[in-house]
Amino acid sequence: MKPLLFLLLAVMSCKHLQAQSVGIGTNTPNSSAMLEINSSSKGVLLPRVADTTAIASPVKGLVTYNNSYNKLWYYNGGRWQPTAVTDSIWHIEAIKEQQQQVTKLLQRIQQLEERK
């Protein structure tokens, strides 16, 4: 009877442990997160790779830092994609400049059409 009771308690405690969140730097991790990392003076260092093809059978959502491109990359389930966070402000400024050039070109075309 004791082994059965012990087994029942062990199974129940394992089930309870699976439902808990893990916290690093906090004693009260958010219940909606599996892992919460809290620090006001340190960051998270993700795995760094030179070539994402070296990762066998990547799972969808896997994130690495690609040393070859100096960017974060994620696996979308079919192929590796760079994240769009790096240099995004420069990309926005380039788009604005292109829009201004297109607007000027359209205005010039309209002026030429009006002369006809």
C-alpha positions as CSV (number, residue, x, y, z in Angstrom):
1,M,0.0,0.0,0.0
2,K,2.9,2.4,0.8
3,P,4.5,2.1,-2.6
4,L,1.1,2.8,-4.3
5,L,0.6,5.9,-2.1
6,F,4.2,7.1,-2.8
7,L,3.7,6.7,-6.5
8,L,0.4,8.6,-6.4
9,L,2.0,11.5,-4.5
10,A,5.0,11.5,-6.9
11,V,2.8,11.7,-10.0
12,M,0.7,14.5,-8.4
13,S,3.7,16.5,-7.5
14,C,5.2,16.2,-11.0
15,K,2.0,17.4,-12.5
16,H,2.1,20.4,-10.2
17,L,5.7,21.2,-11.1
18,Q,4.9,21.2,-14.8
19,A,2.2,23.9,-14.3
20,Q,4.6,26.4,-12.6
21,S,6.6,29.2,-14.3
22,V,10.3,29.5,-13.8
23,G,11.9,32.8,-12.8
24,I,15.4,34.0,-13.0
25,G,16.0,37.2,-11.0
26,T,12.5,37.0,-9.7
27,N,10.7,35.0,-7.0
28,T,7.3,35.6,-8.7
29,P,7.4,34.9,-12.4
30,N,4.4,35.8,-14.4
31,S,2.0,32.9,-14.6
32,S,1.5,33.4,-18.4
33,A,5.2,32.8,-19.1
34,M,7.1,29.6,-18.9
35,L,10.3,31.5,-18.2
36,E,10.7,35.1,-16.9
37,I,14.1,36.7,-16.7
38,N,14.4,39.9,-14.8
39,S,17.4,42.1,-14.5
40,S,18.1,45.9,-14.6
41,S,21.8,45.5,-15.4
42,K,22.2,42.4,-17.6
43,G,20.9,40.9,-20.8
44,V,20.2,37.5,-22.4
45,L,22.9,35.9,-24.5
46,L,21.4,33.7,-27.2
47,P,23.2,30.9,-29.0
48,R,25.5,32.3,-31.7
49,V,26.1,30.5,-34.9
50,A,28.1,31.2,-38.1
51,D,25.8,29.1,-40.2
52,T,22.2,28.2,-39.5
53,T,22.3,25.2,-41.8
54,A,24.5,23.5,-39.1
55,I,21.4,23.2,-36.9
56,A,19.9,19.8,-37.5
57,S,16.1,19.7,-37.6
58,P,15.3,23.2,-36.4
59,V,11.9,23.7,-34.7
60,K,9.6,26.5,-35.8
61,G,10.2,29.5,-33.7
62,L,13.9,28.7,-32.9
63,V,16.0,31.9,-32.5
64,T,19.7,32.3,-32.9
65,Y,22.2,35.1,-33.4
66,N,23.9,34.7,-36.8
67,N,27.5,35.8,-36.6
68,S,27.8,35.9,-40.4
69,Y,25.1,38.6,-40.7
70,N,25.3,40.1,-37.2
71,K,21.5,39.8,-36.8
72,L,19.0,37.7,-35.0
73,W,17.5,34.9,-37.1
74,Y,14.4,32.8,-36.5
75,Y,13.2,29.6,-38.1
76,N,9.7,30.0,-39.5
77,G,9.0,26.3,-40.0
78,G,10.3,26.3,-43.6
79,R,13.4,28.4,-43.7
80,W,15.6,30.8,-41.6
81,Q,14.6,34.4,-41.7
82,P,16.4,37.5,-40.4
83,T,14.5,39.6,-37.9
84,A,13.5,43.1,-39.1
85,V,14.5,44.8,-35.9
86,T,18.1,45.7,-36.9
87,D,18.4,48.9,-38.9
88,S,14.6,49.4,-39.1
89,I,14.9,53.2,-38.6
90,W,17.2,53.5,-41.6
91,H,14.8,51.4,-43.6
92,I,11.9,53.7,-42.7
93,E,13.9,56.8,-43.7
94,A,14.8,55.3,-47.0
95,I,11.2,54.6,-47.8
96,K,10.2,58.2,-46.9
97,E,12.9,59.5,-49.3
98,Q,11.7,57.2,-52.0
99,Q,8.1,58.3,-51.5
100,Q,9.2,61.9,-51.8
101,Q,11.1,61.2,-55.1
102,V,8.0,59.4,-56.5
103,T,5.8,62.3,-55.5
104,K,8.1,64.7,-57.3
105,L,8.1,62.5,-60.4
106,L,4.3,62.2,-60.5
107,Q,4.0,66.0,-60.1
108,R,6.4,66.5,-63.0
109,I,4.5,64.0,-65.2
110,Q,1.3,65.8,-64.3
111,Q,2.8,69.2,-65.3
112,L,3.9,67.7,-68.7
113,E,0.4,66.3,-69.3
114,E,-1.2,69.7,-68.6
115,R,1.0,71.3,-71.2
116,K,-0.4,69.1,-74.0
